[in-house]
Amino acid sequence: MTYTKETDTKNTANLSENHPKTETKFAGLSVVLHPTETSSTPIPLTEWLADSSLESDTTPIWIPLRRVDGVVKVMPVLPEPQLYPSLMQAICQQIGQDSLIEWQQKPYEIAGVEVDSHSLHTIQATISAVKPLPPTLGRAIHGLCFRWFANTSPQLAESLHQQENLPMALGLEYCSPKKMLLKISLLQKELLAPLLWGMNADLGNEITLAGIPCQLGSWIDISQASSFEKMVQVPTQNLINLQFLSPTSFKQGKNIQPFPLPELVFNGLLRRWNLFAPEKLHFPNVEWSGVVSAYELKTYAMKMEGGAEIGAEGLVRYRFADAEQAKIATILANFACFAGIGRKTTMGMGQVCMKS
């Protein structure tokens, strides 16, 4: 949803009507910046809201997003999403008074405000190291994300730590021996604000992973965002192709099963869906009749501190003859792109994507 300069006031006035007071309205906001030329002295973006109606303890930090097609966007971030409606109003009022700002030593005009009300997000950030990164970073990345939550709220971090089913998944993509892409998927919109707030201090700065000095990128990329409501509207597929990007395995009784059998994949996803989706969108238990119709899989050992986890990577095609099961499986397969599949998804295992 985008608010342009011409419609800011009207849309702001209707915010309370469009969103129930009982739930979080926004996951985040971003402002769109257009390059401009001016003889005036623009206000630094970090000081732009100084004279607004915002309380001093709710002044946002500004996090740059990855440029897409040359468009410059910056996110004003607060520690709690409940604060965003007031921030939205302050931004719209300030745009009406002065939309000329300075960002990274260049003049821009604030052309609009985008509202993010999605429930599901995957954010990405680059990590560069001075020497080759080891393949055993799953636990280190897990700990790093919890530290970012704790930077914002120790109580939130402790609450997440005690949950058996975490509303998040982590992925690591090695771009080169000394560079990787960190992917953090969140299954609750309320988590985006505290994660970014706690992460901000490290953006563009040095961090340490497994004793190795690293540099965290200075911007983030929200690579995908969606909602449970949108997912239930996706077109049904009788054939579902899942690409398992990192080793994936399942608890089957007292054993570990590396082969992604339909009932293991889709029962696990259904349980996680019912944990985090709105109650009105919950699914009943399913006796899956789908089958694996084709696969190209290999088993790999994902190295971790203290040992290795064996799992499968590759492509699997699932076929569902039953129309209702095909519908539910299609929804859950799309959900898997955020939630991951199987065991230890918060340490990099079970990362998947759908293939056409």
Phi, psi and omega in degrees: 000129184240134174252113178274170183301321186290338186242008184304309187297314181298313183291324178297322181296334183263004184302315184292335179281330185274344184231128178297145181289342186278352181229160179296129185281310186240147167273328181186174178228157169213147176254143180260127183250131175251129177301145181212166173245139183207150174266350179278167176264108183288156179278131175304138183303325181293343179250000190296327182262012185299325183263012181278182182280000181293144174292152183297332182273004177239026176290128184284157165264156186244120184245122180287143173262156176299135179290133176237121182055034176080000182278130180264122177230143179227137180262123168279120188245135173239161185288339182230133181294339179296343181275350187292325178302318177294321178297319179300315180296318180297319179296314181297320178295320181291324177300321179296335181267318183198113182255007181267123182223170173244132179222124181052045174067023176228146179278138178222160169248133178284113187266346181173174180233132177252134179257131178250112178246017180291154177267334187242131181221146164237119178250149182233147175212146180273148175230124179243144183235161180279344177215166184308136181279139179285160178277009185252042187263002184305310181291325180295318178293320176304312179295324179298316180295321177293326177296321178296318176296320181293329176301326180275312184207106176302327180293319178296315180300318179293319178298317178295321182298329183274352182281134178288324179244101183285139178278049181200163174214150183236144177224150178234127176240113182279114179275330178199172180303332183249007182217138176216165179250121177270128180241125180239117177256133181243135184256006176223130184297334182293346184271342184295313183298308180296328178295311182293322179299315181286335181281335190304320183298336182265345183298126180079004184240177182276136172232168179238126177237122180051038178080004182256125176295131181226163176243123175275137180303159184271355179225165175241163177231121172274093191285332175206147179211142180200188179218161178298323180296321178291323184293327180288353180258002182291146179298138181289140176238130175281332175249124183238121179257119177247127175262115179273110189273336178224160183310132185232133177213170187222150171277119179234098187065236178263005185247167175253123182253118180274344182275129184280075177296147184305316183292327178289316181296307191275334172292319178296318178294320180298319179298315181291322176302312182292338176287324191245342179281156174304146186303325182294345180255008182293151178255149173285168175298145183236134170268093190294132176248007179291159182228160170277118182260344177194153176200152171226094188234150169225151175266139179228154174260117175271112184287134176225164177300125179091001179158199181220151177248127180271133178204172183260142172233149177134198187251136176229135175251125177253140179239132180237115179279329180282125186297319182291320177294322178298320179297311181294318181296322178297315179298314182293326178295320175295320177298325181300333179296339174260315190277339188076176183225136172086214188271153168051045178288344176272007176235015174104353179277162171068027178279132184222163169214160178270143177243141178285000000 
